[in-house]
Amino acid sequence: MPEVSTKPYLLRAIYEWCTDNGYTPHIAVVVDASTRVPMQFVKNGEIVLNISFEATSGLKMDNDFINFSARFGGVSRDISVPVENVIAIYARENGQGMAFEAPAVLAVGETEDAPESAPGSAPPPGLASVPTADKTNANNKPAPDDEPEPPKKGGRPVLTRIK
């Protein structure tokens, strides 16, 4: 009998730790053909899901899948996430949790029996981290929306008496 991965056990343990400490557990998931989530909320092939008791209904964390119902934009949706696609579980309030290695992702419509690469075809798209953008322009001036508010006049508050 093949050995069961430790990943689902670690996910359940971090989830329990979050709830015991009053934190909100979130999972980051790589979306592929076997993941059932609202696609309009997927960004760069990933989605972050709040899996707290208050945000979900019928949460079931098995060794192979995480299943629950949740509301997105006021509409209840059934969510199904393969455990192998979970790349992190963490507490929203402090970011503490655990990250996992990202799986090799199959694009929607592909199967595992598909050849690795056909001659003359482009390699499948992959995920990469995005560099953070510096919010300054060429003259090293802050962008207009990042300028701080002007300082308030005077250092100490003044009580004005009106007769």
C-alpha positions in Angstrom: 0.0 0.0 0.0 1.5 3.4 -1.0 2.4 5.8 1.8 -0.1 8.7 2.3 1.4 12.2 2.0 1.9 14.3 5.1 0.4 17.3 3.4 -3.3 16.8 4.2 -2.4 16.2 7.9 -0.3 19.4 8.0 -3.1 21.3 6.4 -5.6 20.1 9.0 -3.2 20.8 11.8 -2.5 24.4 10.7 -6.3 24.9 10.2 -6.9 23.7 13.7 -4.1 25.9 15.1 -5.6 29.0 13.3 -9.1 28.4 14.7 -7.9 27.6 18.2 -6.1 30.9 18.3 -8.9 33.0 16.8 -7.2 33.5 13.5 -8.7 33.3 10.0 -7.3 30.4 8.0 -6.6 31.0 4.3 -5.3 28.6 1.6 -3.5 29.6 -1.6 -4.3 27.2 -4.4 -2.9 26.6 -7.9 -5.9 26.3 -10.3 -6.0 23.6 -12.9 -8.5 21.4 -14.6 -9.2 19.4 -11.4 -9.9 22.5 -9.3 -13.5 23.7 -9.0 -13.5 27.4 -8.0 -15.1 30.6 -9.4 -12.8 31.4 -12.3 -13.5 35.1 -12.2 -11.6 35.3 -8.9 -8.5 33.4 -10.2 -5.4 35.6 -10.7 -2.2 34.4 -12.4 -3.4 30.8 -12.1 -3.9 31.0 -8.4 -6.7 31.8 -5.9 -6.7 32.5 -2.2 -9.7 31.1 -0.2 -10.9 31.9 3.2 -11.7 28.5 4.8 -12.8 29.8 8.2 -15.9 28.3 9.9 -17.7 31.6 9.3 -16.9 31.7 5.6 -17.6 28.1 4.7 -20.4 25.6 4.9 -19.7 21.8 5.1 -15.9 22.1 5.1 -14.4 18.6 4.6 -10.6 18.3 4.5 -9.9 14.8 3.2 -6.5 13.3 2.2 -7.2 14.0 -1.5 -9.6 17.0 -1.7 -10.8 20.0 0.3 -14.5 20.5 -0.3 -16.9 23.2 1.0 -19.5 25.7 0.0 -18.8 29.4 0.1 -20.4 32.7 -1.0 -18.7 34.7 -3.8 -20.4 38.0 -4.6 -23.5 36.8 -2.6 -23.8 33.6 -4.7 -23.2 30.2 -3.0 -20.7 28.0 -4.8 -19.4 24.5 -4.3 -15.6 24.5 -4.0 -13.4 21.5 -4.6 -9.6 21.8 -4.3 -7.2 18.9 -4.7 -4.8 18.8 -1.7 -1.9 18.6 -4.1 -2.8 22.0 -5.5 -2.6 23.8 -2.1 0.6 25.8 -2.1 0.1 27.5 1.3 -2.1 27.7 4.4 -1.8 30.6 6.7 -3.5 32.9 9.2 -4.7 36.1 7.6 -4.0 38.2 10.7 -0.3 37.4 11.1 0.8 35.5 8.0 2.0 32.5 10.0 1.5 29.1 8.4 3.1 26.8 6.0 4.0 26.9 2.3 4.3 23.8 0.0 6.0 23.1 -3.3 3.8 24.1 -6.3 2.6 21.1 -8.3 3.1 20.7 -12.0 -0.1 22.2 -13.4 -2.1 20.8 -16.3 -4.0 23.4 -18.3 -7.7 23.1 -18.6 -8.5 20.4 -21.2 -5.1 18.6 -21.0 -4.7 15.1 -19.6 -1.8 13.4 -17.9 -1.4 11.1 -21.0 -0.6 14.1 -23.2 3.0 14.1 -24.5 5.4 16.4 -22.6 6.0 18.5 -25.7 5.2 18.1 -29.3 7.9 19.0 -31.8 7.6 22.7 -32.8 5.2 23.5 -29.9 5.8 26.1 -27.3 6.5 25.1 -23.7 3.4 25.2 -21.4 3.0 28.5 -19.4 4.4 28.5 -15.9 4.0 30.6 -12.9 6.7 33.0 -11.9 6.9 35.7 -9.2 6.2 39.2 -10.2 8.8 41.8 -9.3 7.4 44.6 -7.1 7.0 47.9 -8.9 8.7 51.0 -7.6 5.9 53.6 -7.4 8.2 56.5 -8.4 8.5 58.1 -11.8 11.7 58.8 -13.7 12.4 61.9 -11.6 12.2 60.0 -8.3 9.1 61.9 -7.4 6.3 59.9 -5.7 3.3 59.1 -8.0 0.4 61.6 -7.6 -1.7 59.0 -5.7 1.1 58.2 -3.3 1.8 61.8 -2.1 1.3 62.2 1.6 -1.4 64.4 2.9 -0.2 68.0 3.6 0.6 68.5 7.3 -2.0 70.0 9.5 -1.3 73.6 10.7 0.1 74.0 14.1 1.6 71.5 16.4 -0.8 71.4 19.3 -4.6 71.5 19.2 -6.0 74.9 20.2 -9.4 75.4 21.9 -11.2 78.4 20.5 -13.8 79.9 22.8 -16.8 81.5 21.1 -19.0 84.0 23.0 
